């Protein structure tokens, strides 16, 4: 026979599990952006759009970055694929390339969202895939703070 104390503990434990589930779901609820939103956010931050020929197999692409004396000193790349499987494949291929170098890294996968971040060899590397989009950043360490500010601004 259960006591009142056991019932209260069970209810409290169940309530805590439900709250944690909502908290975890909220953390992974980022939504993808379009190429134009990517470029608009970059312009708001004073970044420059660069010309890019859309690669074969990619529906849309954009490159933005910080220009100094007319040259990009760091850049962020945006790609929209036809399917989320194609985006995940591109994510995994670039992740493997980044992992080949030295440095500390973190990786998270949750549903149709995956992120990978690494600092090493004098570079800051970041990948983020949401649904069928991919953001790719590989910049010299000195621009890491700028890149992270842009990542936060686009919420990737």
C-alpha positions in Angstrom: 0.0 0.0 0.0 1.4 3.4 -1.0 1.6 6.1 1.5 0.7 9.7 0.9 4.4 10.6 1.0 5.2 8.2 -1.9 2.3 9.6 -4.0 3.5 13.1 -3.5 7.1 12.1 -4.5 5.7 10.4 -7.6 3.7 13.5 -8.7 6.7 15.8 -8.1 9.0 13.5 -10.1 6.5 13.3 -13.0 6.1 17.1 -13.0 9.8 17.6 -13.1 10.1 15.2 -16.0 7.5 17.0 -17.9 9.2 20.4 -17.3 12.5 19.0 -18.4 11.0 17.7 -21.6 9.5 21.1 -22.4 12.9 22.7 -21.7 14.8 20.4 -24.0 12.2 20.8 -26.7 12.5 24.6 -26.5 16.3 24.5 -26.9 16.1 22.7 -30.2 13.3 24.8 -31.7 15.3 27.0 -34.0 13.9 27.5 -37.5 15.7 27.8 -40.8 16.1 31.2 -42.5 16.1 32.1 -46.2 19.1 33.3 -48.3 17.6 36.8 -48.2 17.2 36.8 -44.4 20.8 35.6 -44.1 22.0 38.4 -46.3 19.8 41.0 -44.6 21.0 40.1 -41.1 24.6 40.3 -42.4 24.0 43.8 -43.8 22.5 44.9 -40.5 25.8 43.9 -38.9 27.8 45.8 -41.5 29.0 42.7 -43.3 29.4 42.5 -47.1 27.7 40.1 -49.5 30.1 38.4 -52.0 29.3 37.1 -55.4 28.8 33.3 -55.5 28.0 30.9 -58.3 25.5 28.5 -56.8 27.2 25.1 -56.7 25.6 22.1 -58.5 23.2 20.3 -56.2 22.4 23.4 -54.2 19.2 25.3 -54.6 20.4 28.6 -53.1 23.7 29.9 -51.8 25.1 33.1 -50.3 28.4 34.3 -48.9 28.8 37.2 -46.5 31.8 38.5 -44.6 33.8 41.2 -43.2 35.7 43.2 -45.8 39.0 45.1 -45.1 40.5 47.1 -48.0 38.1 45.5 -50.4 38.9 41.9 -49.5 37.0 39.5 -47.3 39.0 38.7 -44.2 36.4 36.2 -43.0 33.2 34.8 -44.4 30.1 32.8 -43.6 28.4 30.7 -46.2 24.7 29.7 -46.5 23.4 26.8 -48.6 19.8 25.6 -49.2 19.5 22.1 -50.5 16.5 20.3 -52.0 16.2 17.9 -49.0 17.3 17.8 -45.4 19.2 14.6 -46.2 21.4 16.4 -48.7 22.0 19.1 -46.1 22.9 16.5 -43.5 25.3 14.8 -46.0 27.1 18.1 -46.7 27.2 18.7 -42.9 28.8 15.3 -42.2 31.3 15.7 -45.1 32.5 19.1 -43.8 32.5 17.9 -40.2 34.9 15.0 -41.2 37.2 17.6 -42.8 37.2 19.8 -39.7 37.7 16.7 -37.4 40.9 15.8 -39.3 42.6 18.9 -37.7 43.6 19.4 -34.1 41.6 21.2 -31.5 38.7 21.0 -29.2 35.2 20.5 -30.6 31.6 20.1 -29.6 28.8 18.5 -31.7 25.0 18.4 -31.1 22.3 16.6 -33.1 18.6 17.0 -32.3 16.0 16.0 -34.9 16.6 17.9 -38.1 19.1 20.2 -36.5 22.9 19.6 -36.1 25.7 21.8 -35.0 29.5 21.4 -34.9 32.0 23.9 -33.5 35.7 23.6 -33.2 38.7 25.8 -32.5 42.1 24.6 -33.5 45.1 25.2 -35.7 44.5 29.0 -35.6 40.9 28.7 -36.9 37.4 28.8 -35.6 35.1 26.4 -37.5 31.3 26.2 -37.3 28.6 24.2 -39.0 24.9 24.4 -38.5 22.3 22.4 -40.3 18.6 23.1 -39.9 16.2 21.1 -42.1 17.5 21.6 -45.7 19.9 24.5 -44.9 23.5 24.6 -43.9 25.7 27.5 -42.5 29.4 27.0 -42.9 32.1 29.2 -41.2 35.8 28.7 -41.1 37.6 31.8 -40.0 41.0 32.8 -38.5 40.8 32.8 -34.7 41.1 36.6 -34.6 37.6 36.9 -36.1 36.0 34.2 -33.9 34.0 36.8 -31.8 32.7 38.4 -35.0 31.6 35.0 -36.4 29.9 34.0 -33.1 28.0 37.3 -33.0 26.8 36.6 -36.6 25.8 33.1 -35.6 23.8 34.5 -32.7 22.2 37.1 -34.9 20.9 34.6 -37.4 20.0 32.1 -34.6 21.8 29.2 -36.1 
